[in-house]
Amino acid sequence: MTTAKTPADETEARAIQDELRRSVVLDQPGPPPGTGFVAGVDVAYDDERDLVAAAAVVLDAATLEVVEERTAVGRVSFPYVPGLLAFRELPTVLSALDALTVTPDLVVCDGYGLAHPRGFGLACHLGVVTGLASIGVAKNPFTFTYEEPGARRGDAAPLRAADGAVVGRALRTQDGIKAVYVSVGHRVSLDNACAHTLALSPRYRLPETTRRADALCRRALREAADTH
């Protein structure tokens, strides 16, 4: 079983990030888009009951049909701190991933990888601790600057950190709708991360992996809340 250490406080959490960041692999292209198995992971919270539910949904990348899906429910083990969100989400996400019988070739996180204030978002953290290729596809802009991409599907613009480094891309997945924000997590190139995102988003703004994982974790949370 894959585990992630739960830090005692913010100082230890940042030290863990600093240590794991050195293991991020950025010089591999990753699996070809449209091939193999792609997993989406997402979480939902019930703050009143201190519950977190995670879902892992595996799709056949060629057909986007569901191959397997698993959920896990746990207690929130770390407070909300901007830039340290992975420590809240990762333990339950790893439980859902570990329950899979299929090993995904790529994991798509609803969040960020390199486009993160400490250069180590959930997609990086998950990729390093599991060894799986991973990317982040986020709904909202975070700590970077960018110019609005063109209006057509596939149009993109670089996301830049404060020092000007490119840490991802704003990517238009459908004509005339709001962009998503793609960043590398682990063992995938940015070009491939964007190609995967487009391949997984044939009809809607968000990748099918994220859409399905979002619906599944919300359902799991409702069912768990009913028993607490």
KOLZA-865814 format. One record per residue (C-alpha): residue in one letter; x, y, z. Coordinates in nm, 2 decimals, decimal comma. Layout:
BEGIN
+--------+--------+--------+--------+
| tortor |      X |      Y |      Z |
+--------+--------+--------+--------+
|      A |      X |      Y |      Z |
...
+--------+--------+--------+--------+
***
This chain:
BEGIN
+--------+--------+--------+--------+
| tortor |      X |      Y |      Z |
+--------+--------+--------+--------+
|      M |   0,00 |   0,00 |   0,00 |
|      T |   0,12 |   0,35 |  -0,09 |
|      T |   0,14 |   0,58 |   0,21 |
|      A |   0,21 |   0,95 |   0,25 |
|      K |   0,34 |   1,09 |   0,58 |
|      T |   0,11 |   1,32 |   0,76 |
|      P |   0,31 |   1,61 |   0,90 |
|      A |   0,27 |   1,73 |   1,25 |
|      D |   0,25 |   2,10 |   1,15 |
|      E |   0,31 |   2,34 |   0,86 |
|      T |   0,69 |   2,35 |   0,92 |
|      E |   0,72 |   1,98 |   0,88 |
|      A |   0,49 |   1,98 |   0,58 |
|      R |   0,71 |   2,23 |   0,40 |
|      A |   1,01 |   2,03 |   0,48 |
|      I |   0,85 |   1,72 |   0,33 |
|      Q |   0,76 |   1,92 |   0,02 |
|      D |   1,12 |   2,04 |  -0,01 |
|      E |   1,25 |   1,68 |   0,02 |
|      L |   1,01 |   1,52 |  -0,23 |
|      R |   1,04 |   1,81 |  -0,48 |
|      R |   1,39 |   1,69 |  -0,57 |
|      S |   1,24 |   1,36 |  -0,69 |
|      V |   1,01 |   1,51 |  -0,95 |
|      V |   1,10 |   1,38 |  -1,30 |
|      L |   1,06 |   1,64 |  -1,58 |
|      D |   1,26 |   1,48 |  -1,86 |
|      Q |   1,02 |   1,20 |  -1,96 |
|      P |   0,74 |   1,25 |  -2,22 |
|      G |   0,49 |   1,02 |  -2,05 |
|      P |   0,25 |   0,78 |  -2,22 |
|      P |   0,11 |   0,86 |  -2,56 |
|      P |  -0,23 |   1,04 |  -2,55 |
|      G |  -0,52 |   0,81 |  -2,64 |
|      T |  -0,35 |   0,49 |  -2,53 |
|      G |  -0,36 |   0,27 |  -2,21 |
|      F |  -0,55 |   0,35 |  -1,89 |
|      V |  -0,59 |   0,70 |  -1,75 |
|      A |  -0,72 |   0,76 |  -1,40 |
|      G |  -0,89 |   1,07 |  -1,26 |
|      V |  -0,88 |   1,15 |  -0,89 |
|      D |  -1,09 |   1,40 |  -0,70 |
|      V |  -1,20 |   1,46 |  -0,34 |
|      A |  -1,50 |   1,61 |  -0,17 |
|      Y |  -1,53 |   1,74 |   0,19 |
|      D |  -1,79 |   1,74 |   0,46 |
|      D |  -1,64 |   1,99 |   0,70 |
|      E |  -1,92 |   1,96 |   0,96 |
|      R |  -1,85 |   1,59 |   1,00 |
|      D |  -1,47 |   1,62 |   0,94 |
|      L |  -1,50 |   1,37 |   0,65 |
|      V |  -1,32 |   1,36 |   0,31 |
|      A |  -1,41 |   1,12 |   0,03 |
|      A |  -1,18 |   1,04 |  -0,26 |
|      A |  -1,25 |   0,88 |  -0,59 |
|      A |  -1,03 |   0,71 |  -0,85 |
|      V |  -1,19 |   0,64 |  -1,19 |
|      V |  -0,99 |   0,46 |  -1,46 |
|      L |  -1,09 |   0,51 |  -1,82 |
|      D |  -0,97 |   0,34 |  -2,14 |
|      A |  -0,79 |   0,63 |  -2,30 |
|      A |  -0,89 |   0,52 |  -2,65 |
|      T |  -1,27 |   0,49 |  -2,59 |
|      L |  -1,31 |   0,69 |  -2,26 |
|      E |  -1,52 |   0,40 |  -2,13 |
|      V |  -1,49 |   0,34 |  -1,75 |
|      V |  -1,27 |   0,04 |  -1,67 |
|      E |  -1,28 |   0,06 |  -1,29 |
|      E |  -1,37 |   0,29 |  -1,01 |
|      R |  -1,30 |   0,30 |  -0,64 |
|      T |  -1,37 |   0,53 |  -0,35 |
|      A |  -1,23 |   0,58 |   0,00 |
|      V |  -1,36 |   0,79 |   0,29 |
|      G |  -1,15 |   0,91 |   0,58 |
|      R |  -1,11 |   1,18 |   0,84 |
|      V |  -0,94 |   1,51 |   0,75 |
|      S |  -0,60 |   1,47 |   0,90 |
|      F |  -0,44 |   1,81 |   0,82 |
|      P |  -0,58 |   2,17 |   0,84 |
|      Y |  -0,64 |   2,38 |   0,53 |
|      V |  -0,33 |   2,58 |   0,45 |
|      P |  -0,28 |   2,74 |   0,11 |
|      G |   0,00 |   2,57 |  -0,07 |
|      L |  -0,02 |   2,26 |   0,15 |
|      L |  -0,36 |   2,12 |   0,02 |
|      A |  -0,20 |   1,79 |  -0,08 |
|      F |  -0,15 |   1,69 |   0,28 |
|      R |  -0,53 |   1,71 |   0,33 |
|      E |  -0,62 |   1,51 |   0,02 |
|      L |  -0,34 |   1,26 |  -0,05 |
|      P |  -0,40 |   1,00 |   0,22 |
|      T |  -0,76 |   0,93 |   0,11 |
|      V |  -0,67 |   0,96 |  -0,26 |
|      L |  -0,40 |   0,70 |  -0,22 |
|      S |  -0,64 |   0,47 |  -0,05 |
|      A |  -0,87 |   0,49 |  -0,35 |
|      L |  -0,59 |   0,44 |  -0,59 |
|      D |  -0,46 |   0,14 |  -0,39 |
|      A |  -0,80 |  -0,02 |  -0,42 |
|      L |  -0,77 |  -0,04 |  -0,80 |
|      T |  -0,69 |  -0,37 |  -0,96 |
|      V |  -0,58 |  -0,18 |  -1,28 |
|      T |  -0,26 |   0,02 |  -1,27 |
|      P |  -0,31 |   0,35 |  -1,46 |
|      D |  -0,06 |   0,47 |  -1,71 |
|      L |  -0,14 |   0,83 |  -1,62 |
|      V |  -0,32 |   1,00 |  -1,33 |
|      V |  -0,51 |   1,33 |  -1,38 |
|      C |  -0,55 |   1,54 |  -1,07 |
|      D |  -0,81 |   1,81 |  -1,02 |
|      G |  -0,55 |   2,07 |  -0,92 |
|      Y |  -0,19 |   2,17 |  -0,99 |
|      G |   0,15 |   2,02 |  -1,04 |
|      L |   0,44 |   2,26 |  -1,10 |
|      A |   0,21 |   2,56 |  -1,12 |
|      H |   0,20 |   2,59 |  -0,74 |
|      P |   0,35 |   2,85 |  -0,51 |
|      R |   0,61 |   2,60 |  -0,39 |
|      G |   0,65 |   2,43 |  -0,72 |
|      F |   0,50 |   2,11 |  -0,58 |
|      G |   0,13 |   2,08 |  -0,61 |
|      L |  -0,09 |   1,77 |  -0,56 |
|      A |   0,00 |   1,62 |  -0,91 |
|      C |   0,37 |   1,64 |  -0,83 |
|      H |   0,32 |   1,50 |  -0,48 |
|      L |   0,10 |   1,21 |  -0,59 |
|      G |   0,33 |   1,13 |  -0,88 |
|      V |   0,65 |   1,11 |  -0,66 |
|      V |   0,50 |   0,90 |  -0,39 |
|      T |   0,33 |   0,65 |  -0,63 |
|      G |   0,58 |   0,66 |  -0,92 |
|      L |   0,30 |   0,71 |  -1,16 |
|      A |   0,30 |   0,96 |  -1,45 |
|      S |   0,07 |   1,25 |  -1,34 |
|      I |  -0,06 |   1,59 |  -1,45 |
|      G |  -0,28 |   1,86 |  -1,30 |
|      V |  -0,58 |   2,01 |  -1,47 |
|      A |  -0,73 |   2,29 |  -1,26 |
|      K |  -1,05 |   2,48 |  -1,30 |
|      N |  -0,93 |   2,81 |  -1,17 |
|      P |  -0,62 |   3,02 |  -1,19 |
|      F |  -0,38 |   3,02 |  -0,90 |
|      T |  -0,03 |   3,18 |  -0,84 |
|      F |   0,08 |   3,26 |  -1,19 |
|      T |   0,03 |   3,51 |  -1,47 |
|      Y |  -0,10 |   3,43 |  -1,82 |
|      E |  -0,25 |   3,59 |  -2,12 |
|      E |  -0,59 |   3,47 |  -2,23 |
|      P |  -0,55 |   3,20 |  -2,50 |
|      G |  -0,73 |   3,21 |  -2,84 |
|      A |  -1,10 |   3,12 |  -2,85 |
|      R |  -1,07 |   2,79 |  -3,04 |
|      R |  -1,03 |   2,44 |  -2,89 |
|      G |  -0,66 |   2,37 |  -2,86 |
|      D |  -0,55 |   2,73 |  -2,82 |
|      A |  -0,31 |   2,78 |  -2,53 |
|      A |  -0,10 |   3,04 |  -2,35 |
|      P |   0,19 |   2,98 |  -2,10 |
|      L |   0,14 |   3,01 |  -1,73 |
|      R |   0,44 |   3,20 |  -1,58 |
|      A |   0,57 |   3,20 |  -1,22 |
|      A |   0,69 |   3,52 |  -1,06 |
|      D |   1,04 |   3,46 |  -1,20 |
|      G |   0,90 |   3,42 |  -1,55 |
|      A |   0,95 |   3,05 |  -1,57 |
|      V |   0,68 |   2,86 |  -1,76 |
|      V |   0,50 |   2,63 |  -1,52 |
|      G |   0,20 |   2,52 |  -1,73 |
|      R |  -0,05 |   2,64 |  -1,99 |
|      A |  -0,40 |   2,79 |  -2,00 |
|      L |  -0,57 |   2,56 |  -2,25 |
|      R |  -0,90 |   2,60 |  -2,43 |
|      T |  -1,06 |   2,26 |  -2,44 |
|      Q |  -1,38 |   2,37 |  -2,62 |
|      D |  -1,45 |   2,66 |  -2,85 |
|      G |  -1,54 |   2,98 |  -2,67 |
|      I |  -1,55 |   2,85 |  -2,32 |
|      K |  -1,33 |   2,92 |  -2,02 |
|      A |  -0,98 |   2,77 |  -2,03 |
|      V |  -0,85 |   2,51 |  -1,79 |
|      Y |  -0,50 |   2,53 |  -1,64 |
|      V |  -0,27 |   2,24 |  -1,71 |
|      S |   0,06 |   2,17 |  -1,54 |
|      V |   0,31 |   1,88 |  -1,52 |
|      G |   0,31 |   1,66 |  -1,22 |
|      H |   0,56 |   1,38 |  -1,27 |
|      R |   0,71 |   1,19 |  -1,57 |
|      V |   0,51 |   1,38 |  -1,83 |
|      S |   0,60 |   1,66 |  -2,07 |
|      L |   0,39 |   1,98 |  -2,08 |
|      D |   0,31 |   1,91 |  -2,45 |
|      N |   0,19 |   1,57 |  -2,37 |
|      A |   0,00 |   1,69 |  -2,06 |
|      C |  -0,20 |   1,93 |  -2,29 |
|      A |  -0,25 |   1,66 |  -2,55 |
|      H |  -0,39 |   1,42 |  -2,29 |
|      T |  -0,62 |   1,70 |  -2,16 |
|      L |  -0,76 |   1,76 |  -2,51 |
|      A |  -0,80 |   1,39 |  -2,58 |
|      L |  -0,99 |   1,35 |  -2,25 |
|      S |  -1,22 |   1,65 |  -2,32 |
|      P |  -1,40 |   1,57 |  -2,64 |
|      R |  -1,73 |   1,73 |  -2,54 |
|      Y |  -1,70 |   1,93 |  -2,22 |
|      R |  -1,46 |   2,18 |  -2,06 |
|      L |  -1,32 |   1,94 |  -1,81 |
|      P |  -1,16 |   1,60 |  -1,88 |
|      E |  -1,39 |   1,30 |  -1,85 |
|      T |  -1,15 |   1,16 |  -1,58 |
|      T |  -1,22 |   1,47 |  -1,36 |
|      R |  -1,60 |   1,48 |  -1,44 |
|      R |  -1,65 |   1,12 |  -1,34 |
|      A |  -1,42 |   1,13 |  -1,04 |
|      D |  -1,60 |   1,44 |  -0,92 |
|      A |  -1,94 |   1,28 |  -0,94 |
|      L |  -1,82 |   0,96 |  -0,77 |
|      C |  -1,65 |   1,13 |  -0,47 |
|      R |  -1,95 |   1,35 |  -0,41 |
|      R |  -2,18 |   1,04 |  -0,41 |
|      A |  -1,94 |   0,86 |  -0,18 |
|      L |  -1,94 |   1,16 |   0,06 |
|      R |  -2,32 |   1,17 |   0,07 |
|      E |  -2,34 |   0,80 |   0,15 |
|      A |  -2,07 |   0,83 |   0,42 |
|      A |  -2,24 |   1,14 |   0,57 |
|      D |  -2,57 |   0,94 |   0,60 |
|      T |  -2,40 |   0,69 |   0,82 |
|      H |  -2,23 |   0,94 |   1,05 |
+--------+--------+--------+--------+
***
